[in-house]
Amino acid sequence: MYVVMNVLSIPEDAKGHMAQMFAGSGENMKKIPGCLEFQFLDAVGENKQVVYTKWESEADFEAWRNSDAFAQAHSHDRTSRSPATGSKIEKYTVVYQS
């Protein structure tokens, strides 16, 4: 399994807006082949939020990243409305899961 986290820098007063932007993403991600899990996380006491996805494989993630669905979700029109002031992508291979 493969985990990807997009750690977003978000001003505290914009966290609600960002959460609304991702409100429908979980249902959309259920339709993506290989996507096992989607979570939108809010860091307690910090100006960041995390988009967490778990995949069957890195190949499944890369296929989604190169898809029309990804391009549409990350179009300039949508991202230009984003209150994020920065982001960092973190990628992990799952070594152990219980």
Beta strands, then each sheet from edge to edge (+ up, - down):
strand 1: 2-9
strand 2: 35-42
strand 3: 48-55
strand 4: 86-93
sheet 1: 2+ 3- 1+ 4-
end
